[in-house]
C-alpha cells in the first residue's frame, strides 16, 4: 500500500474540479496506458472504499471482493475488466460533471467527428493545442451550456494535460475520442486491428474501385465488412451502420479521401 505521502489525492471530496479528477486518473493509471486495470484497479477500489468509509479495508476479504465485483458490474459498461476515462467520470463526483457533460453535448460519435473535422483542417488526425479551445467551445455551445473564459481555459488545460503526453502541442483523434461514452467510441472497436501504412494503402486501393482517390459510402460499407470479417469482429448490422455513419462524418460531401480514413484505420498515419 502507498505511503502517506503517496496517498491518492481528493478521493474524500464531495465534489472534484476537473484538475482534481485528472490528478486521480494519473495517480491510478500508473503505467499511462489509458486504463485503470489489474493491480491499479484493486488499489483504486481499496482507496475509494477507505475514503468513503473512513476506515481501512482488507482486499483479501470475501466481502471486499464481492463489493468490487458489484462495483465493476455497475461501472464497467463494456465489461472488459478495466475502468476507462469516461467510466471513471461516472464514479467520481466531478464539478459540473466536467467529463460526463461531454455525453450530453456530444450525443454521438458522429457529432464528435463532425466537430473534429471543422478543426482538424489539414486532416492530419491531430488538433493543434491553440485550436482546442475553439473545439471545446463549439461542443459546449451545441449543448447550450453556459461557461465563461475562466472555465473554458480550465477545461482546455485539463484536456491538454490528459492527452498531450509528449508536449508537442497536438492532440490525437483516437485519444480525444476517449471522452466519448465507451459504447459510442467506435474508434475503440478498431484499436486492435489497426493497419500498417502498407496494409492500409493496399486496402484503400482495392476498395477505391474506380481509382478516383476517394471512396463513397457503399465502398466504405464493403471495406468495413471485410475488415470485421478478417478480424473476426461480430458487430452486427446496426453496429456497422453506426461505425459507417461516424466515419462518413469526416468525409467531404460524401467523398472519403485517403487521409480521412487513414486517421481511423492506420496505426501510424503518414501526415
Secondary structure, DSSP 8 states (H G I E B T S, - for coil): ---GGG--SSTT-SSB-HHHHHHHHHHH-TT-SS-B-HHHHHHHHHHHHHHHHSS---TTSHHHHHHHHHHHHHH-TT-SS-B-HHHHHHHS-BGGGTTTHHHHHS-SHHHHHHHHHHH-TT-SSEEEHHHHHHHHHHHHHHTT----HHHHHHHHHHHHHHH-TT-SSEEEHHHHGGGS-GGG-HHHHTGGG-B-HHHHHHHHHHH-TT-SSEE-HHHHHHHHHHHHHHTT---HHHHHHHHHHHHHTTSBTTBEEHHHHHHHHBSS---
